[in-house]
Amino acid sequence: MYDAIARFIGSEDGATAIEYALIAAATGLALVAVMPTIGTNLSAQLSPLGPALAGNTP
């Protein structure tokens, strides 16, 4: 029984999984925060492309 508890305490598998989960959560939050700005800027950049492709250039 003591050997099982010692192995459990010495194991770092759970800590590694938690670290990866925290990295994934931080990455997700960063993407959620940045995507609206990127979408707005990209839309502003590409909006003249539609009329230009249709042949209605000003």
Number of C-alpha atoms within 10 A of each C-alpha: 5 7 8 9 10 10 10 12 9 9 11 10 10 10 10 11 11 11 12 12 12 12 12 12 12 12 12 12 11 11 12 11 11 11 11 11 11 12 11 10 11 11 11 11 10 9 10 13 12 11 11 11 9 8 9 9 10 6
